[in-house]
Amino acid sequence: MGLNKRIPVSEERWKELSSLKEPGQTYDDLLKELVEVKKKKKLFEDIEEIKKNQEYHELEEV
């Protein structure tokens, strides 16, 4: 895994993270999963915004 870092979190956030963690899952794995979910959400939001504003081009135009 390499270099370990400490991330200060509130007691409430720690409990929320703990409740999301699967048995045997590391906090690193959980955070990786949450980052991926956030990235996918952002991608879908960006796609919807592009569709809404019709800011896209046909592949033949590119």
Residue frames as qw, qx, qy, qz and C-alpha x, y, z in Angstrom:
[[0.000, 0.886, 0.463, 0.000, 0.00, 0.00, 0.00],
 [0.441, 0.486, -0.055, 0.753, 2.89, 2.35, 0.60],
 [0.107, 0.173, -0.350, 0.914, 2.73, 5.58, 2.55],
 [0.247, -0.620, -0.742, 0.062, -0.02, 5.84, 5.16],
 [0.008, -0.360, 0.036, -0.932, -1.72, 9.17, 5.90],
 [0.067, -0.426, -0.756, 0.493, -3.99, 10.21, 8.74],
 [0.126, -0.440, -0.410, -0.789, -7.25, 11.96, 7.95],
 [0.078, 0.112, 0.634, -0.762, -8.96, 13.68, 10.87],
 [0.346, -0.385, -0.627, -0.582, -12.70, 12.99, 10.96],
 [0.460, -0.373, 0.297, -0.749, -15.40, 13.74, 13.49],
 [0.316, -0.061, 0.897, -0.302, -16.77, 10.99, 15.70],
 [0.657, 0.439, 0.334, -0.514, -20.04, 11.17, 13.75],
 [0.569, 0.620, -0.429, -0.330, -18.27, 10.74, 10.40],
 [0.010, 0.393, -0.916, 0.078, -16.22, 7.84, 11.81],
 [0.499, 0.144, 0.757, -0.396, -19.41, 6.07, 12.85],
 [0.675, 0.574, 0.050, -0.461, -20.97, 6.67, 9.41],
 [0.391, 0.592, -0.680, -0.185, -17.90, 5.28, 7.66],
 [0.191, -0.229, 0.927, -0.228, -17.84, 2.29, 10.00],
 [0.629, 0.297, 0.554, -0.458, -21.48, 1.52, 9.23],
 [0.651, 0.631, -0.198, -0.373, -20.73, 1.53, 5.48],
 [0.086, 0.568, -0.816, -0.062, -17.72, -0.76, 5.78],
 [0.907, 0.017, -0.323, -0.271, -18.24, -4.43, 4.90],
 [0.812, -0.493, 0.308, 0.047, -16.73, -7.16, 7.09],
 [0.809, -0.045, 0.347, 0.472, -13.08, -7.59, 6.12],
 [0.419, 0.776, 0.189, 0.432, -13.07, -4.38, 4.08],
 [0.505, -0.210, -0.193, 0.815, -10.32, -1.89, 4.91],
 [0.056, 0.821, 0.254, -0.508, -11.02, 1.81, 5.32],
 [0.108, -0.445, 0.526, 0.717, -8.72, 2.37, 2.34],
 [0.106, 0.223, 0.882, 0.401, -10.93, 0.10, 0.22],
 [0.049, 0.734, 0.637, -0.231, -14.06, 1.84, 1.48],
 [0.024, -0.750, 0.043, 0.660, -12.66, 5.28, 0.66],
 [0.132, -0.193, 0.726, 0.647, -11.59, 4.04, -2.79],
 [0.097, 0.471, 0.859, 0.173, -15.14, 2.81, -3.39],
 [0.005, 0.814, 0.413, -0.409, -16.64, 6.13, -2.23],
 [0.095, -0.565, 0.344, 0.743, -14.28, 8.09, -4.50],
 [0.115, 0.070, 0.836, 0.532, -15.34, 5.96, -7.49],
 [0.062, 0.671, 0.736, -0.070, -19.02, 6.53, -6.69],
 [0.046, -0.794, -0.118, 0.595, -18.41, 10.29, -6.48],
 [0.127, -0.356, 0.584, 0.719, -16.53, 10.29, -9.81],
 [0.101, 0.318, 0.873, 0.355, -19.33, 8.37, -11.54],
 [0.018, 0.774, 0.555, -0.303, -21.96, 10.70, -10.09],
 [0.070, -0.689, 0.157, 0.704, -20.02, 13.72, -11.38],
 [0.139, -0.103, 0.764, 0.621, -19.68, 12.13, -14.82],
 [0.076, 0.543, 0.824, 0.145, -23.42, 11.46, -15.06],
 [0.029, -0.818, -0.317, 0.479, -24.17, 15.01, -13.91],
 [0.116, -0.513, 0.415, 0.742, -21.79, 16.41, -16.54],
 [0.127, 0.159, 0.853, 0.482, -23.40, 14.26, -19.25],
 [0.043, 0.716, 0.690, -0.099, -26.87, 15.45, -18.25],
 [0.074, -0.771, -0.040, 0.632, -25.70, 19.08, -18.30],
 [0.129, -0.272, 0.642, 0.705, -24.23, 18.60, -21.78],
 [0.090, 0.412, 0.862, 0.281, -27.48, 17.02, -23.00],
 [0.023, -0.782, -0.503, 0.368, -29.53, 19.80, -21.42],
 [0.016, -0.779, 0.142, 0.610, -27.46, 22.50, -23.11],
 [0.826, 0.531, 0.188, 0.030, -27.05, 20.50, -26.32],
 [0.029, -0.862, 0.485, 0.146, -23.30, 20.98, -26.11],
 [0.703, -0.167, 0.670, 0.170, -22.35, 17.91, -28.06],
 [0.364, 0.575, -0.485, -0.549, -21.23, 17.02, -31.56],
 [0.967, 0.192, 0.042, -0.164, -21.88, 14.03, -33.72],
 [0.748, -0.359, 0.426, 0.361, -18.85, 11.75, -34.03],
 [0.654, 0.504, 0.360, 0.434, -18.66, 12.49, -37.75],
 [0.078, 0.968, 0.030, 0.235, -18.15, 16.19, -36.91],
 [0.542, -0.765, 0.326, 0.120, -15.24, 15.50, -34.60]]
